[in-house]
Amino acid sequence: MSKTVTVPLPCNIEENTLPFFAPYTTYKAPDLPVRTLKNVFITYSGLAIDRNGLVTSCYHDYPEQHEIHFREAAHFFQEADRDADKIVELTDDRTYLLIHHPWCNYYHWMCEAILRLWTVRDKIEELVLLLPEHYKDIDFVTGSLAPFGLKNIFYIPANKSILVKRLCVPAIKPVCDSYDVEKLKGIREFYLEHRAKTPSLNLGERLYLSRKKAARKKVVNEDEVEDIMRRHGFTIICNEDYTFPEQVGIYSHARLLVSIHGSGLTNMLFMREGSGILEILKERTNSLGRPSFVFWYQAAALGFRYYQQLMPWFQAGDDYFFGDFHIDTAVLERNVAALI
């Protein structure tokens, strides 16, 4: 079963941008079942194999990615078959929980892994969370898990696989750009309630999220863009400068957010209903003749006013996930004025 979710068009839609958005104002949000499996092999990256093969609910349903996941799972399985040191067998009768998957960045963690944890939050006391060993050193992982008060976590040793007798597998969203609206709002309230118990940073109601400290995908005319944002009363912020709890506090005070397309926009999750988002994004992705709708749909699910600024690729042959941005500042001025 799935629900049809209707999304309002961007607030600043115009005749030239309408064709990019108008055909996509609805999407399917499928029910995400929770399965309990027996005798399961789990790779370090979060793929699960039981007696029926690769468990489909542990990876996205993008056909072009299926073969990649099959090859990865087969690689881990064959390694463990050849070398007993590559597998850790957990022979106890506890039920283990799988929420991570091969794509690990801030967006996928907060909007997919945490969603899977949220789905079984009432059973947390009975479950042992499985995580790759290196997740212990990722601030947004440890920070976002802290409010759940998890008592049982097993860290998978680097590059090894796990064999367990019982595994709880909340299904991952089949595609990224879909949301269970009520669950997403529930996760927001959960973090805001936890944030309210401690003092929080307040950088103001208007934020421009810069990627100048990011390793990839930058704005080549960043100085011009920042000048515009400051003139309109926006604080320039780099998420890299703050811990996860600090980011929750900062964005909980924000009412307007501007940024190029990127994982940092996930932090709109901590803004209050009625806030405004301006996303600057490319006209097409690597594999689609349209923009990515991940943050348009997220903004709609959270009850925000969403504005867009579409732009062509900066250079021919740019990769969508790595290519830089050159922002039309005249258009930006108009969009920021509309957002305000």
C-alpha positions in Angstrom: 0.0 0.0 0.0 1.1 3.6 -0.6 -0.3 7.1 -0.1 -0.3 9.7 -2.8 1.2 13.0 -1.5 0.3 16.3 -3.2 3.0 19.0 -3.3 2.3 22.7 -4.0 4.3 24.3 -6.8 7.2 26.6 -5.7 6.0 30.0 -4.6 8.0 31.8 -7.3 7.1 29.5 -10.2 7.1 31.3 -13.6 6.3 30.3 -17.1 9.9 29.3 -17.9 10.3 27.1 -14.8 6.7 25.6 -14.7 7.6 22.7 -17.0 10.3 21.5 -14.7 7.9 21.2 -11.7 4.3 21.0 -12.9 4.4 17.3 -13.9 5.7 16.3 -10.5 3.3 17.7 -7.9 2.4 14.3 -6.6 4.4 11.3 -5.5 3.8 7.9 -3.9 4.8 7.4 -0.3 4.7 3.6 0.3 4.2 2.0 3.6 7.5 0.8 5.0 7.1 -2.6 6.6 9.3 -3.9 9.5 10.5 -7.5 8.9 12.1 -9.9 11.3 14.4 -12.3 9.6 16.3 -15.4 10.8 19.9 -16.4 10.1 21.0 -13.3 8.2 24.4 -12.3 6.8 25.0 -8.5 7.0 27.7 -6.7 5.2 29.7 -3.9 6.7 27.9 -1.5 4.4 24.4 -2.6 5.5 23.3 -5.0 2.9 21.5 -8.1 4.2 21.3 -11.6 2.8 19.0 -14.4 4.0 18.0 -17.8 2.6 16.0 -16.0 -0.1 18.9 -13.8 -1.3 19.6 -10.1 -1.0 17.0 -8.5 1.2 15.3 -5.8 -1.0 14.1 -3.6 1.9 17.7 -2.7 2.8 18.6 -0.7 -0.4 16.9 1.8 -2.7 14.8 0.8 -5.6 16.9 2.5 -8.4 17.2 -0.1 -11.2 20.6 1.3 -12.3 21.9 0.6 -8.7 20.7 -2.9 -8.4 23.7 -4.6 -10.0 26.1 -2.5 -7.9 24.4 -3.7 -4.7 24.4 -7.3 -5.8 28.1 -7.2 -6.7 28.9 -5.6 -3.3 26.9 -8.1 -1.3 28.5 -11.0 -3.3 32.0 -9.5 -2.6 31.5 -9.5 1.1 29.8 -12.9 1.1 32.6 -14.5 -0.9 35.3 -12.9 1.2 33.7 -14.4 4.3 33.4 -17.8 2.7 37.1 -17.8 1.8 38.4 -16.3 5.1 36.7 -17.1 8.4 38.4 -14.0 9.9 36.2 -11.8 7.7 33.0 -12.7 9.5 31.8 -12.2 13.1 29.1 -14.7 14.2 26.8 -13.4 16.9 25.2 -16.6 18.3 23.1 -15.1 21.0 19.3 -14.9 20.8 19.0 -11.1 20.9 17.4 -9.3 18.0 19.7 -7.1 16.1 18.6 -3.9 14.2 19.7 -2.8 10.8 19.2 0.9 9.8 22.4 1.9 7.8 22.9 1.3 4.1 25.7 1.8 1.5 24.9 5.5 1.0 26.2 7.3 4.0 25.9 11.1 4.0 24.0 13.6 6.2 20.9 13.5 4.1 20.7 9.7 3.9 21.4 9.3 7.6 18.8 11.8 8.8 16.0 11.1 6.3 16.5 7.4 5.9 18.5 5.7 8.6 16.9 7.8 11.4 13.5 7.2 9.9 14.1 3.5 10.1 15.1 3.9 13.8 12.0 6.1 14.4 9.8 3.4 13.0 10.8 0.9 15.8 11.5 3.4 18.5 9.0 1.7 20.9 11.1 -1.5 20.7 14.5 0.0 21.2 15.0 -1.6 24.6 14.7 -5.0 23.0 17.0 -4.4 20.1 20.8 -4.2 19.5 21.7 -1.6 16.9 24.3 -2.7 14.3 26.6 0.1 13.0 29.9 0.1 11.1 32.9 0.7 13.4 33.8 4.0 11.8 30.4 5.5 12.6 31.6 6.0 16.1 33.7 8.9 14.8 30.9 10.7 12.8 29.5 13.6 14.8 26.0 13.6 13.1 25.6 9.9 13.8 26.5 10.0 17.5 24.7 13.3 18.0 21.5 12.2 16.3 21.4 8.9 18.2 22.0 10.4 21.6 18.4 11.6 22.2 17.1 8.0 21.6 19.1 6.8 24.7 20.2 3.6 23.0 21.7 1.1 25.5 22.8 -1.6 23.0 25.0 -0.9 20.0 27.2 -3.4 18.3 29.9 -1.9 16.1 30.8 -4.1 13.1 34.6 -4.4 12.9 36.1 -2.6 9.8 35.6 -4.5 6.5 34.0 -7.5 8.2 30.5 -9.0 8.0 28.1 -10.2 10.6 26.0 -13.3 10.9 23.0 -13.1 13.3 20.2 -15.4 14.3 17.5 -12.7 14.4 17.5 -9.4 12.5 14.9 -6.6 12.6 14.9 -4.7 9.2 12.7 -1.6 8.9 12.4 -1.0 5.2 14.4 1.9 3.6 12.5 4.4 1.5 12.5 2.9 -2.1 13.4 6.4 -3.5 14.9 9.4 -1.8 12.4 12.0 -2.9 9.4 10.7 -1.0 8.3 11.3 2.6 5.9 9.9 5.2 4.7 13.4 6.2 3.6 12.4 9.7 6.7 10.5 10.5 9.0 13.3 9.3 7.1 15.8 11.4 7.3 13.4 14.4 11.1 13.2 14.0 11.2 17.0 13.9 9.3 17.4 17.1 11.4 14.7 18.8 14.6 16.6 18.2 13.1 20.0 19.0 11.8 18.7 22.3 15.2 17.3 23.1 16.9 20.6 22.1 14.5 22.6 24.3 16.1 20.9 27.4 19.4 22.7 26.9 20.6 26.2 25.9 21.1 26.5 22.1 22.9 28.7 19.7 20.9 31.4 18.0 22.4 32.9 14.8 19.2 34.7 13.8 16.1 34.0 11.7 17.8 34.4 8.3 20.5 31.9 7.3 22.6 31.5 4.1 24.2 28.1 4.1 27.6 28.3 2.4 29.5 25.3 1.0 32.8 27.2 0.9 34.3 24.7 3.4 32.9 21.6 1.6 35.1 19.3 -0.3 33.1 19.5 -3.5 30.3 21.4 -5.2 31.1 25.0 -4.5 29.7 28.4 -5.6 32.4 30.0 -7.8 31.1 33.5 -7.2 30.6 32.9 -3.5 31.8 36.4 -2.5 29.2 38.1 -4.6 26.5 35.9 -3.3 27.5 36.4 0.4 27.4 40.2 -0.2 23.8 40.0 -1.4 22.8 37.8 1.5 24.4 40.1 4.1 22.6 43.1 2.7 19.3 41.3 3.2 20.2 40.5 6.8 21.3 36.8 6.4 23.9 35.2 8.6 26.5 33.2 6.6 26.8 29.7 8.1 29.0 26.6 7.4 27.6 23.5 9.0 31.1 22.2 9.3 31.7 24.7 12.1 29.1 23.2 14.5 28.3 19.9 16.2 25.0 18.2 15.5 23.3 19.5 18.7 24.5 23.0 17.9 23.0 22.7 14.4 19.6 21.6 15.8 19.6 24.7 17.9 20.7 27.1 15.2 18.1 25.9 12.7 15.4 25.8 15.3 15.6 29.6 15.5 15.8 30.1 11.7 12.8 31.1 9.7 14.4 31.7 6.3 17.1 29.4 4.7 18.9 29.9 1.4 21.4 27.4 -0.1 22.4 25.5 -3.2 21.3 21.9 -3.4 23.2 19.7 -1.0 22.9 17.6 2.1 23.2 20.7 4.4 19.6 21.6 3.4 18.5 18.6 5.4 18.7 20.9 8.4 15.4 22.5 7.4 14.1 19.5 9.4 14.7 21.6 12.6 12.9 24.7 11.4 9.3 25.5 12.4 6.2 25.2 10.1 5.7 28.2 8.0 9.4 28.9 7.4 10.7 29.7 3.9 13.3 27.9 1.9 15.1 29.1 -1.3 17.0 26.3 -3.0 19.4 26.9 -5.9 19.6 23.8 -8.0 20.6 22.4 -11.4 18.0 21.9 -14.1 18.8 18.2 -14.4 20.6 15.4 -12.6 23.0 12.9 -14.0 20.4 10.4 -15.0 17.2 12.5 -15.2 16.1 15.3 -17.5 14.7 17.2 -14.5 16.0 18.6 -11.2 16.3 16.6 -8.0 13.1 17.1 -5.9 14.4 15.8 -2.6 14.3 19.2 -0.8 11.2 20.6 -2.6 9.3 17.5 -1.3 10.9 17.8 2.1 10.0 21.4 2.4 6.4 20.6 1.5 6.2 17.8 3.9 7.3 20.1 6.7 4.8 22.8 5.9 7.3 25.4 4.4 7.1 28.0 1.7 9.5 26.7 -1.0 11.2 28.9 -3.6 13.6 27.7 -6.3 16.3 29.1 -8.5 17.0 26.8 -11.5 20.3 27.1 -13.2 22.1 25.3 -16.1 25.2 23.3 -15.4 28.3 25.5 -14.9 30.4 23.5 -17.3 29.5 20.9 -20.0 30.0 17.4 -18.7 29.8 18.4 -15.0 28.8 15.7 -12.6 25.6 16.6 -10.8 27.0 15.6 -7.4 30.4 17.3 -7.8 29.9 20.2 -10.3 30.3 23.8 -9.1 27.6 26.5 -9.3 27.8 30.0 -10.8 24.8 31.8 -9.4 23.0 34.5 -11.4 23.1 37.3 -8.8 20.3 39.4 -10.4 17.9 36.5 -10.2 19.1 35.8 -6.7 18.3 39.3 -5.6 14.7 38.9 -6.9 14.3 35.5 -5.3 15.6 36.6 -1.9 13.3 39.6 -2.0 10.3 37.3 -2.7 11.4 34.9 0.0 11.5 37.7 2.6 
